[in-house]
């Protein structure tokens, strides 16, 4: 059973990225999705990260909510 709390910091850790607040804020400030681009298709992910994101969404896994939140935060303003 997975007992890790699922939040943005643990998602970053799962993706192998620095998961402290300053690093997350820096990532969000320096990366953007193109209009209509799916999160896993962004060029800033490596193959493993993109596969994890695709699987989380396709399987509606425990991570899907955090992956959706990340996609919203990286989306261009409306």
N, C-alpha and C positions, 0 to 999 in steps of 0.2 A: 504494500500500500504506500502510495506517495504521500508523505506528510509535509513536504516542503510547501510553505505558503506561496501561492501564486500571485505575484504582483510584478510591477514593471522592473524592479531591481532584480528579482529572481529570474525573470525572463532574460534580462541582459546577461546574468551569470550563466544561464543555460545556453545562451548563444556564444559564450566565451568572450564576452565584452566586459570591460570594467563596469562594475555595478554600483559605484558610489554616486551620490546625488549630483556632484559636479560633473562627473563623466557622462552620466545620462543626459543632463541638461546640455552639455557640450555636443553630444551626438545629435540630440534633437534639433539643436540650433544649426548644425552644419550639414544635415542630410535632409533631402526632400524627395518625395515621390513626384513623378511627372503626372499631370492630369490623366486619370484613367489607368494608371499603372498599378498593378497588384503588388502588394508588399513583397512577396517572395521573388518578384521579377526585378526588383531594384538592383542596380549594378554594384551597390556597396556591400552586398552579402557574398560570402564565399559559398561554394557548393553545399557544404554541410549545413550552414545556417539557412540557406534558401530551402533546402529539403526539410529541415525541421519546421520552418514556418508553413510550408505547403502542407505537410502532414498534420500539423496542429489544426489547421483550418479544415482540411478535407475530412479528418476524423472527428471534428468537433471535440477535440481533446480538452483536458483540464486547462491547457494553455490557450485555448482559442479566444477567450475573453481578453487576455493580456495582449495577444497578437493583434486582435481587432483594435484595442486601445492604441497600440504602437502605430498601426496603420493610420488611425485618425490623427494622431499627433504629428505624423510625417507628411500628411496630405497637405497640398497647397490650400491657402485660405480660399473660401468660397467667394 
